Amino acid sequence: MPHHPLAGESRLVSKPAKSARYEIRVRGHLSETLLAAFPDLKAETSTGETVLTGVLRDAAALHGVLSKIEALGLELLECRRLEPR
């Protein structure tokens, strides 16, 4: 049986991801009904787009928001992590 490089060693555990602030831009002005799908994000409209901003607790939360955008048929224009204030 081959020797596993971590055999007998403690398991490597990565640190949990820290929350981060994101800015997510979608095409169009979202209705109140659509905005209700993103209760933890602040929404602002700009020329032809809606900007959602807020703190997401980890990568899973970010993927959840992106999945909602896709499921609602919204066009994602940009998603970026913002520098801490």
C-alpha positions as CSV (number, residue, x, y, z in Angstrom):
1,M,0.0,0.0,0.0
2,P,1.5,3.4,-1.0
3,H,2.3,5.8,1.8
4,H,0.1,8.9,1.9
5,P,2.2,12.1,2.4
6,L,-0.1,13.2,5.2
7,A,-0.5,9.9,6.9
8,G,0.0,10.2,10.7
9,E,-0.1,14.0,10.5
10,S,-2.9,16.2,11.7
11,R,-5.3,17.3,9.0
12,L,-4.6,20.6,7.3
13,V,-7.4,23.0,8.0
14,S,-7.7,26.2,6.1
15,K,-8.9,29.4,7.8
16,P,-12.6,30.2,7.2
17,A,-13.0,32.9,4.6
18,K,-13.6,36.3,6.0
19,S,-16.5,38.4,4.9
20,A,-15.9,41.0,2.2
21,R,-17.7,43.9,0.6
22,Y,-18.8,43.4,-3.0
23,E,-20.2,45.5,-5.8
24,I,-22.4,43.6,-8.3
25,R,-23.7,45.3,-11.4
26,V,-26.7,44.0,-13.4
27,R,-28.3,45.4,-16.6
28,G,-31.5,47.3,-16.1
29,H,-33.4,48.9,-13.3
30,L,-34.7,46.1,-10.9
31,S,-38.3,46.3,-9.7
32,E,-39.0,46.1,-5.9
33,T,-40.1,42.5,-6.4
34,L,-36.7,41.6,-7.9
35,L,-34.8,43.6,-5.3
36,A,-36.6,41.6,-2.6
37,A,-34.4,38.6,-3.7
38,F,-31.4,40.5,-2.4
39,P,-32.4,41.7,1.1
40,D,-28.8,42.0,2.5
41,L,-27.6,44.2,-0.4
42,K,-28.1,47.9,-1.0
43,A,-29.3,48.8,-4.4
44,E,-28.7,51.9,-6.4
45,T,-29.7,52.6,-10.0
46,S,-27.4,54.1,-12.5
47,T,-27.6,54.7,-16.2
48,G,-29.2,51.5,-17.5
49,E,-28.0,49.3,-14.6
50,T,-28.5,48.4,-10.9
51,V,-25.6,48.3,-8.5
52,L,-25.9,46.0,-5.6
53,T,-23.4,46.5,-2.8
54,G,-22.9,44.9,0.6
55,V,-20.9,42.6,2.8
56,L,-21.1,38.9,2.0
57,R,-19.9,36.5,4.7
58,D,-18.0,34.1,2.5
59,A,-17.6,32.6,-1.0
60,A,-20.7,30.5,-0.6
61,A,-22.8,33.7,0.1
62,L,-21.3,35.3,-3.1
63,H,-22.1,32.2,-5.1
64,G,-25.6,32.3,-3.7
65,V,-26.2,35.9,-4.9
66,L,-24.7,35.1,-8.3
67,S,-27.0,32.0,-8.6
68,K,-30.0,34.2,-7.8
69,I,-29.0,36.6,-10.5
70,E,-28.8,33.8,-13.0
71,A,-32.0,32.1,-11.9
72,L,-33.9,35.5,-12.3
73,G,-32.6,35.9,-15.8
74,L,-30.6,39.0,-15.0
75,E,-27.6,40.0,-17.0
76,L,-24.5,40.2,-14.8
77,L,-22.3,43.1,-15.9
78,E,-19.6,43.1,-13.3
79,C,-18.8,41.6,-9.9
80,R,-15.9,42.9,-7.9
81,R,-14.6,42.7,-4.3
82,L,-14.1,46.1,-2.8
83,E,-11.2,47.2,-0.6
84,P,-12.0,47.5,3.1
85,R,-12.9,50.9,4.2
